[in-house]
Every structure is written in structure tokens, then in C-alpha cells.
């Protein structure tokens, strides 16, 4: 069973399709997976592959936010018509769509205009759509009935009225109706004054503007998952937040349960405590927005490897400029902590000029290498309870973090 545009289907629909045969393989396709589907893939319950390479010669869609203004609408439409293109105007209210169409006719009287919505007679709807495909119409005023399955290379401007009322996936799908050729496409999102927007609407609109590059669907779906939550694992809700324990802890518990059911050996994880009196923070003057700062903290702390940390470092450099020392220390701290967790280090602390590293009884260290390290260092010792103490050469900061990381790598 192959389900295209999976985000358009409910749970009951998909379960009904799976019941067509006793044993069935299901493949779902979507540019913007619904939160639960993406969550199950990220947790390893469903295999996932991502197509990130756009078709050749495609250009990113220019996304513009603007108030509902006659001058903005007129300028956007005339700009597209001047290059012999076509325009989608999305107004998702059937009762007032004809009023909007009349307004556009008055603004650009030279344009040929058609109207489509889901309550039209199917034959009439098809007639209007085919006229637009054949370029017998310049403007199509429509509801979200054109959200999926429309591929018209000449249509490279879309105007979405009351964009704040749409979901993140809907906005991404609608924006994707244009830019399907080698021409630059434009998406105009008409919104009321920012003061009247809800916090959730602001975050959705900020996300759709941020993720406007080619192949951004997966990252946008991940943001949608963060905003809306993953829903029930086995129930009918395909979105919604886990309020009691938080999404990350829920994922960890679920992953552990799945591994236990597979018969894998589950080893208790070590939570390493590090106290080295090093300034590790993201200064407010470097990343002014508090939400962005928290997001960067989160990404750094959960980075699984050096490649991901380097990507974060490159992104910070690109977005905010040269990285200050406290942030460099934070990145070094993350690298050190990753090595410490691998070796099952319980704690690392600094007292005066000495550093004390306490190992778990099941620590993955080579005792011969520990003894060799102690003999090489001045004022170094290794106690029977598994505490390695020594005086590092570096006095603090990034140099100290790097030295301790090198020390741990030597002991493996």
C-alpha cells in the first residue's frame, strides 16, 4: 500500500488501507510528515529515507510577509503578469471568495481570472482548472483545494490571504505550488498586525520564513513536531504534547522499551557531573533571542558526534558572527562530556589546581594505561575507589577542556 500526501489522511483511513490484506507493506510519502509519523521514524519504529536533493535548475521561493493591502496585491500580480506568468490567490473562505475575486478584478482589470473551491460542481471545477493549465486564465482565486497535486511551471506567484490561519504543513504545501520551473517564485503571506497574532501563529510564520531554502521540508516537519507535539503512540491523535514527562524523556523511555523487547542488552546510562569552574554560556549580546539561545543550548547538549557539533559551530558563525570564548567553552564542554559518558565517568571536578575524575566501577578504561598516565604526571594518583587526581598543564578555559578530553581518550 502506497499512501501519497500522507498528511491528508487520518488514522482510520490508513488503518483501513492496511486491512485490505492480512500482510501488507506500507509506504507513505509526504513533503511534510504529520508529527506522529515523523516521531515514530525518529524513534526507530518506522524506517525513513529523506530525499533532500531538489530537481535541477530549481530556485528557492522568496517568501514575503505583508499586510492585506490593495497596493501589495496589485504590485505582486502585475509583476508576475509582466513576465507572462500566472498567479494563485488563496482565500480559504467559500462564502467570501467571490467578493475577493471581484476585488482582484478591479485591481487588475486586464487579467483573466477564475475561481475554484471544493463546493463547486466537479465538472465546473475541472473546466476552470483546465483553463488555468492551458494559460487561458492569468489568476486563479482558490481555497486550499489546490494544495496538492498541482504542477504548473508558469505559475510562480502565490498570495495567501490570512496566512496566520493555516498550519505549518499547509503553508509549506501551498508555497510548493509555485517555483516548479527555473524561474524565481514568490510567496506573499498576507497577515494582520503582529500584535494581534497568537504566540503559536508567530512561531509558525517565523518557521515558514526561516525554512525557505530548497529541500527544507524535513526540517519544517521537525519544527511542526516541536510546535504541535507527537500525539498518541497507538491512539487516534496524530499530534499533541506529552505534558507529564516531556518529549525527550518519553523518546528515551520508548527507545529503551523497544530495545528490551528486541532482546538487546540494556546498560544503565551514566550521567556525568562536570564542575571545572569554566565559563560556559551563550551571551545575550551574541544570541539576543531567548528562545533561540535555549534552542542552541539544547542542540549542543544533544549533539551525538563531532560532525553535528561542527555543523552547529558553522551555523553560529554564519548567523551570529565570530564565536565568543564562553560559547567555545560550551562546545568544548560538550565534547568532553561525550567522551566522559563513553568511558562511564561519574564526575569531573576541579579543586584549586587539581582535577579529580571519578570512574564508575564498570568504567571502560584500561588500567595499565591509567597506571602509565599516573607515572607520567607530577602530583598524580589513582585511589582504590576509582578517583584519578592530577594537576593539568592548562589553567582553565578551552585549553583545560581540550586537555581533559585528550586525557580521557588516552585511557580508553
N, C-alpha and C positions, 0 to 999 in steps of 0.2 A: 504494500500500500504506500503510495507516494502522495504526500499532502503538501501541495504548494501553497504559499502565502499562509503558513500555519497560524499566524497571529489572528487570522479571521475566524478560526474555528474554536468552538467551546469544547469543554471536556467531554460532554455527552456525544458530540459529533465524532470526535476522534476515537472514543471507545467503541462506538457503533461500527466504524470502519474496520477496527481491529477484530471485531467479532464476525466478520464476513467469512473467515476461515479459522479452523482450530489453531493452526500455527501460521503466523504471518509475520513477515519482516516489515517494519515500518520505517520509512524515510521521510523526514519533514524538512521543508525548505522555507527559509524566511530571511529577508534582509534585516528584520528587527524581531528576533525571537521574543515571545512573551516571557515575563520574568521567571515563571516556574520552569519552563523548558530550558532556559539558559542556566538556571541554578542547578538543575539536575545534571546538565552536561559538565558544569564546572566542578561538581562534586564527584564526577566519575560514574554516575548512574547511567548515563547515556553517552555513547561516543559522539564526538563532534569534529567536524572539519570546517575550516574557515577559508573562504575564497576572498583574498584581500586585493588581488591584482585587478584593477579596472580594465575595461576594454581599451584598446589603443586609441590614441588621439582624444580621449575624453578629458574635459576640463572640470575643475571643481566649480560648484554652483555658488555664485555670490549671494549671500543671504543678507537682506536689508530689513531692519525694523523701522516702522514708520507709523504715525497716527493715521486714522481714516481721514484722508484729505482728497478733495477733488483734484487739486493740482498734482499730488503724488500719483494718483491713479492715472490721470491723463498723460503725464510725462512718461510713466512706465510703459503704458500701452503704445504711445506714439513712437517711443524709442524702438520697441520691438517691430512695429509695423514698418518703420523706415528701412529695416534690413530684411523686409519681406518675410517676417516670421509670424507666428501665431501666439495667442495668449490664453492661458487658463485663468479664470477668475472664480475662486472658490468661496461660495456663500452657503453655509450648511443649514439654512432655514427655508424649507419649501414654501411656507406661507408668505415670505417676503422676497423670494428670489426674483420674481418678475419686476418688483419695484427697483431692485438693484440693477437688473438688466436695462430698464428704462433710463436709469441714471447714467449708465455707461454709454447708452446710445446718444444721449445728449452731450456727453463729454467728448466722444469721438464719433461724430455722425458719419464720417466716411467709412467706418469699419463695418464689416458684415458680422452679425452677431447671432449666436444660437444659445438656447437654454436647455439643460438636461437635469433631470432629478429622478429619483427612484420611483416616484408615484406616477410617472408618465406611462402611457401605453407602450409596451415593449417595442412594437413596430415603429412608433413615432420616435422613441429614444434611439433606436438603431439608425433611423433615417438621418437624424441630426448628427449623430456620431460619424456616420459615413461621409456626410458633407464636410465635416471638420477634417477628417482624414484626407479627403480629396482636395483640401485647401479651398473649398467653396465658402468657408467661413473663416474670419480672422480671429474672433474671440468666442470662447465657449464659457458661458456662465453656468456653473455646475455645483452640485453638492459633492459629497465625498464618493459619489458613485463612480468617479473616475480614479479612485485611489489606487487600484491595482490593474495590471494587465494592459495599460495604455502605453504605447511606444510610438510617438510621433516626432521624428527628428526635427521638424520645422518649428515645433513649439518649444520655445526657450525662455519664456517668461511666465511665471505663475504668481498670482496675487491671492493671498489667503486672508479673508476678512475675519476678524475676531480670532486671531491665531491662538490667543490665550485659552480658548475653549477646547482646544484639541490636545490629545495625548502626545507623548513624545514619539511613539511609533507612528502615529497617524501623520504628524508633521513631517517625519522623515520620508514616509511613503509618498506623501503628496509632493514634497520637494523633488522626489525622484522621478516625477512625471516629466520634468524638463531636464535639459542637459544630456540628451541622449544622442548627441552628434558631436562634431568637433567645434561647435560654436560655444562661446561663453554664455551660460544661462544665468538667469536672475530669479530669485525668490523674494517677493516682498511680503512680509508678515505685518499686517495691519493690526495694531493693538491700541487699547485705551491708555491713558496716562499711567506711568509706572506706579504711582501712589495707590491706584485702585486695583492693582494686581495682587492676588494672594501669594504668599511665600512660595507655595508649590509651583504656581504658574511662572513666577520669576525664575525658579531653578530650571524648569522645563525649557523656557525660552533661552536662558543662558547656555544650556547644554546644546540646543539645536544650532545656536550660532557658533559655539566652540568647535563642535564636530561637523564642520562643513567641508572637510577635505575628502578626497576620493577614498572609498573603502572604509568609511568611518562607522558603518552600520553596527559592527560588533561592539565597538566602544560605546556607541549610543545605547545599545541594548543593555550593556553593563550598567550604564548610568540609570536607565529606566528601572533595572533591577534594584539599584540602590534607593531610588526615589519611591518605588511602589512596593518593594518587598517581594519575597519569593512565593507567597501563598502557601497552600497546604500541600504536603508531600503526596498524599493519597486522596484528598478531598476534592470538592468541586471548585475551590477558589484558586485561580491561576496567578493571583498577585495578593499582596498583603504582608505586613511586617510581623516578625516574631518579637513580640513585646517583652516576653518574660526573661529570655536569656540573651537576646541579641543574635544577629545573623551569623557572625563569625564563630561563636561558640557552638551554635546549632550545627553549622557545617562540620566543625571538628568532631562533635559527638556522632553525627550521622556517618562521617567517613570511618570513624573507629568501629561503629556497629557493623558497617558493611564489610570491613576487613575481617572482623571476628567471624561473621557468617561465612566468609570465604575460607576460613580455617587458617588465616595468617597469624603468625606470632605477633602479638601486640606488646611493645615495650613501653614502659612508663616514660613519658617525656620529662626532661629536666628543665626547670625554669631557672635560668642563671641570673643571679643578682650581681650587678656590677656597680661599684661605688668607687670611682677613681678621682673624684673632685675635678672633673674636666667639664668645661662649659660646653654643653651640647644642647642647642636650641635653634629655632628658626626665628631670627629677629623680626619684630613687627615692621621695622622700616625696610626689610628685604622683601617679605611677602605680607603686604598690608591687610589683605582679606583674611579674617579669622577662619572661615570655612575652608579656604584654600590651604592655610597653614596646617589645619587638622588633617586635611586630606594628604598632604605631603608627609606629615608625621606617620600616618597610617601606612602609606605606600613604602616608606623606608623601613619601617619595623617589620613589614610582612614580605619584603623582597626575598625571594628564595635563593638567589645566586648573585654572583658578581656582575653578570651581564645585565640583570634587571636594575641593580644599583647604579651601574654606569648609565643606563638609559635615563634614570631619574636625574642623575647628575647633569647629563647633557640637556635635558629638558629645563632644569632650573637655570642653567647657564643661558639657554636660548630665551627663556621667558622673563627672567628677572636680572640677568647680568652676572658679573663675577661673583662667585660663591664666597661669602664671608667665612671667617675662621670657625665660628660656632657651628655652622652648617657642615663644614668639612669635618669637624669633630664628630658631629652626629652621624655622618656617613661612615667614618672610621669606627665609631661605636657599634654600628650595625654589623660591620664586617667582623669585628672582634667577637661580638655576641654569637654570630653564626658559627664561628669556629669553636667557641666555648660550649655551645649546645651539642655540637657533634662529638666533642670529647667528654661530654657529661660532666662539665664543671658546674658545681653548685653555686659558687660565689667567687667574686674577684673584688678585693678591696685594697685601698691604699692607706697606710698609716705612716705618717711622717715621710721618710724616704724609701720605705719598703712596700712591696706589693705582696699580698697573700692570696694564693689561688687554692681554693678547697675543691677537691675532686670527689665525685660520687664513688661509693665502693665498687661499682661496676664500670668505672671510667675506662674509656678506650685509649689508654696511654701505655706506652712501652716503658716498663720500669727501668730497664737498662739505659734508655735514653734520658729518663729523669735523673738517674744517678750521675750520668755523664754531664748533664746540664748543671747539676749542683756542684760538681767538682770543678767546672769551668768558671763558675761565678764566684765573686767575692761576697761574703756575708750571705750565703745561700744555704737553705736547709729544707729537708723534707721530713715532716713529722709522721709518726705511726698512724695518725688519724687521717692522713691524706692531704695535708696542707703544705703546699710548696711556697716558700718565702724567699725573696731575693731583692736586691737593690738594682732597679733598672738604670740604664745609662741615660735615658731621656728623663727630663724633669716634669714633663706634662704635655697636654695638648695632643695634637695629631701624631707627633713623634712617639709619645708614650703608647698610644693606642696601636700604632703600627708595630712597635717593638713587642708588645704583648701578644699581638696576633702571630708574629713570627715565632715567638717563644712557644705558643701552643702548637703551631704546625711542626716544630722540631720534635715535640713529644709524642707525636702520633706513631 
